[in-house]
Amino acid sequence: MFGLDGPDATAADSLGLIRGVGESVAAFDEARAAAEGVELVYPPEEIHDVAICGMGGSAIAADLVVGAYRERLRRPVTVVRDYYLPGWIGENTLVILSSYSGGTEETLTCASQATERNCLCVAVTSGGKLGSHYADEGVPVVPVVAGLQPRAAILRMLVPLVVLFDRLEVLPSMTSDLEEARATISSSISALGPDVDESGNPAKQLARSLQNAVPLIWGAELTAPIAARWKGQFNENAKIPAYSSTLPELDHNEIVGFAGMPAPLSELAQLILLRDERQHRQVHRRFDLTRELVESHVGNVLSITSEGRSALARMLDLVMLGDYASLYLALLRAVDPGPVEVIERLKGRLAETGYGRSADPGA
């Protein structure tokens, strides 16, 4: 029997990755030290706005930071998931080039544009062209440990953003928030790790409830990017379809579609509400009322509320739960969470045609 506790859990490659999450405290410390140690030559007063360029796991780190601190940001901040920088980005824009591999083609294209525009560039990467070519051009580089799946390097990509925002005064002092966040990670590992039996492990219980389900994950404000993180982790680690949406926007469109959900999907759908005690009062009401309106059209509804004092701690509390649950679900499904074969096939097909050329000569 394939399970989550005891010897059966060693039957999948998942276990090694799950235990690897336990290294997150060390990852947190290493990432913080790396970001604090890099030399920054830009006076904070030169920075008028900020753009963070990245894709996938590198971009979600930016979304999480911006979502957690949207009310405390001292500069406008945007996340760019594209080949092109917006036209307003210029010499007084801090451009953070976030690519775990250092070879993400969208981010490298933005890097070329940013340096041409004389932007205030900083790179966060484990190497690749971003870590070599642009370092040679004078771009400060926050080094990240290589050899991980980008989605498994979330702390190594997220913590440097917080530290950089602190050092460059995009955010007020983050010292206490970083300390609480570190403690939150340690507590999560103790509560959610593989050595904790399913009977007392919320991540294993969540994975069990999703074993034959399609997760529909809702977030709002601080939890909106967390919902997107959960969705991506279930997609890539557990190899299942999962979908995320944001309140209050979904109340203006998506809510209508539940009444027409076909029976097979309705039975499989499990709605997960990611809540935060500091969400706007109307958001709390919307969560409650929207749940009442749609719960008869889904198989199950689960509400989870973040814990912690600082925004960073509350965010990481839910991120850790989702990460563990997605890996435990991979274990239950007897799939290896590491490979993302369809993404690699896509990259291979793109490489066949060469950068910037159409696969169809007549197009």
ChimeraX attribute file (.defattr): number of C-alpha atoms within 10 A of each C-alpha:
attribute: neighborCount
match mode: 1-to-1
recipient: residues
	/A:1	6
	/A:2	15
	/A:3	18
	/A:4	24
	/A:5	15
	/A:6	11
	/A:7	9
	/A:8	12
	/A:9	19
	/A:10	15
	/A:11	15
	/A:12	19
	/A:13	16
	/A:14	25
	/A:15	19
	/A:16	11
	/A:17	17
	/A:18	21
	/A:19	15
	/A:20	12
	/A:21	22
	/A:22	18
	/A:23	13
	/A:24	21
	/A:25	18
	/A:26	14
	/A:27	20
	/A:28	21
	/A:29	15
	/A:30	19
	/A:31	24
	/A:32	23
	/A:33	15
	/A:34	18
	/A:35	23
	/A:36	16
	/A:37	11
	/A:38	14
	/A:39	11
	/A:40	18
	/A:41	10
	/A:42	14
	/A:43	11
	/A:44	15
	/A:45	10
	/A:46	13
	/A:47	19
	/A:48	17
	/A:49	19
	/A:50	22
	/A:51	20
	/A:52	27
	/A:53	28
	/A:54	28
	/A:55	22
	/A:56	15
	/A:57	23
	/A:58	26
	/A:59	22
	/A:60	22
	/A:61	29
	/A:62	29
	/A:63	21
	/A:64	24
	/A:65	20
	/A:66	22
	/A:67	20
	/A:68	24
	/A:69	17
	/A:70	16
	/A:71	9
	/A:72	11
	/A:73	15
	/A:74	15
	/A:75	17
	/A:76	13
	/A:77	19
	/A:78	16
	/A:79	18
	/A:80	22
	/A:81	16
	/A:82	15
	/A:83	16
	/A:84	16
	/A:85	20
	/A:86	12
	/A:87	6
	/A:88	8
	/A:89	19
	/A:90	20
	/A:91	19
	/A:92	17
	/A:93	23
	/A:94	26
	/A:95	29
	/A:96	27
	/A:97	27
	/A:98	31
	/A:99	30
	/A:100	34
	/A:101	22
	/A:102	20
	/A:103	16
	/A:104	18
	/A:105	16
	/A:106	17
	/A:107	26
	/A:108	21
	/A:109	15
	/A:110	23
	/A:111	27
	/A:112	14
	/A:113	17
	/A:114	23
	/A:115	18
	/A:116	11
	/A:117	14
	/A:118	13
	/A:119	20
	/A:120	23
	/A:121	24
	/A:122	24
	/A:123	25
	/A:124	28
	/A:125	26
	/A:126	25
	/A:127	22
	/A:128	16
	/A:129	16
	/A:130	27
	/A:131	24
	/A:132	15
	/A:133	12
	/A:134	20
	/A:135	15
	/A:136	10
	/A:137	9
	/A:138	12
	/A:139	22
	/A:140	20
	/A:141	25
	/A:142	27
	/A:143	22
	/A:144	24
	/A:145	15
	/A:146	14
	/A:147	10
	/A:148	13
	/A:149	14
	/A:150	17
	/A:151	21
	/A:152	18
	/A:153	21
	/A:154	22
	/A:155	21
	/A:156	30
	/A:157	31
	/A:158	24
	/A:159	26
	/A:160	25
	/A:161	24
	/A:162	25
	/A:163	23
	/A:164	20
	/A:165	21
	/A:166	17
	/A:167	18
	/A:168	17
	/A:169	18
	/A:170	24
	/A:171	19
	/A:172	13
	/A:173	14
	/A:174	16
	/A:175	12
	/A:176	10
	/A:177	16
	/A:178	20
	/A:179	13
	/A:180	18
	/A:181	25
	/A:182	20
	/A:183	13
	/A:184	22
	/A:185	22
	/A:186	16
	/A:187	13
	/A:188	21
	/A:189	21
	/A:190	14
	/A:191	17
	/A:192	23
	/A:193	22
	/A:194	24
	/A:195	14
	/A:196	17
	/A:197	16
	/A:198	18
	/A:199	9
	/A:200	11
	/A:201	18
	/A:202	18
	/A:203	26
	/A:204	27
	/A:205	17
	/A:206	20
	/A:207	26
	/A:208	18
	/A:209	15
	/A:210	21
	/A:211	16
	/A:212	15
	/A:213	21
	/A:214	20
	/A:215	24
	/A:216	20
	/A:217	25
	/A:218	27
	/A:219	23
	/A:220	24
	/A:221	20
	/A:222	26
	/A:223	27
	/A:224	22
	/A:225	27
	/A:226	28
	/A:227	27
	/A:228	21
	/A:229	26
	/A:230	26
	/A:231	23
	/A:232	25
	/A:233	25
	/A:234	26
	/A:235	17
	/A:236	23
	/A:237	26
	/A:238	27
	/A:239	19
	/A:240	21
	/A:241	14
	/A:242	21
	/A:243	17
	/A:244	20
	/A:245	20
	/A:246	18
	/A:247	18
	/A:248	17
	/A:249	11
	/A:250	13
	/A:251	14
	/A:252	9
	/A:253	9
	/A:254	11
	/A:255	14
	/A:256	13
	/A:257	10
	/A:258	15
	/A:259	13
	/A:260	9
	/A:261	14
	/A:262	10
	/A:263	12
	/A:264	10
	/A:265	14
	/A:266	20
	/A:267	16
	/A:268	16
	/A:269	22
	/A:270	24
	/A:271	24
	/A:272	19
	/A:273	22
	/A:274	21
	/A:275	23
	/A:276	23
	/A:277	12
	/A:278	13
	/A:279	13
	/A:280	12
	/A:281	9
	/A:282	10
	/A:283	18
	/A:284	16
	/A:285	11
	/A:286	15
	/A:287	20
	/A:288	13
	/A:289	11
	/A:290	15
	/A:291	17
	/A:292	10
	/A:293	13
	/A:294	16
	/A:295	15
	/A:296	13
	/A:297	20
	/A:298	20
	/A:299	17
	/A:300	18
	/A:301	17
	/A:302	13
	/A:303	14
	/A:304	11
	/A:305	13
	/A:306	21
	/A:307	17
	/A:308	16
	/A:309	12
	/A:310	17
	/A:311	21
	/A:312	25
	/A:313	23
	/A:314	22
	/A:315	24
	/A:316	23
	/A:317	20
	/A:318	23
	/A:319	24
	/A:320	20
	/A:321	22
	/A:322	23
	/A:323	21
	/A:324	27
	/A:325	28
	/A:326	31
	/A:327	28
	/A:328	31
	/A:329	29
	/A:330	26
	/A:331	27
	/A:332	22
	/A:333	19
	/A:334	17
	/A:335	17
	/A:336	19
	/A:337	26
	/A:338	18
	/A:339	13
	/A:340	14
	/A:341	10
	/A:342	9
	/A:343	11
	/A:344	11
	/A:345	11
	/A:346	10
	/A:347	11
	/A:348	11
	/A:349	12
	/A:350	15
	/A:351	12
	/A:352	10
	/A:353	13
	/A:354	10
	/A:355	9
	/A:356	8
	/A:357	12
	/A:358	11
	/A:359	12
	/A:360	7
	/A:361	7
	/A:362	5
	/A:363	6
